[in-house]
Amino acid sequence: MAEINLEDYKGYRGVALNTLQKFKTPIWSDVEILTDEGSFKGLILPRSETADEFHIVLKMPIGYNIGIAAEKIKRRKNLRKKRSSL
């Protein structure tokens, strides 16, 4: 079994971390996420380690950041993985 690199999921914990690992979706992945409320495209952003454990942050192509409740994610499609320029 491959070892999990927590840097790939920086700042995530609990339900959100489990969801990202389940779907093999590290931060900086360009994804489409399907929930009961609709489909959302964007880049998975890292989180502050003091942030709640229930939401995944997505930077949408229009520039807005949204939080998606991890428990509502039904499917995801990886579009590509980007590298941070930081």
Secondary structure, 3 states (H helix, E strand, C coil): CCCCCHHHHCCCCHHHHHHHHHCCCCCCEEEEEEECCEEEEEEECCCCCCCCCCEEEEECCCCCEEEEEHHHEEEEEEEEECCCCC
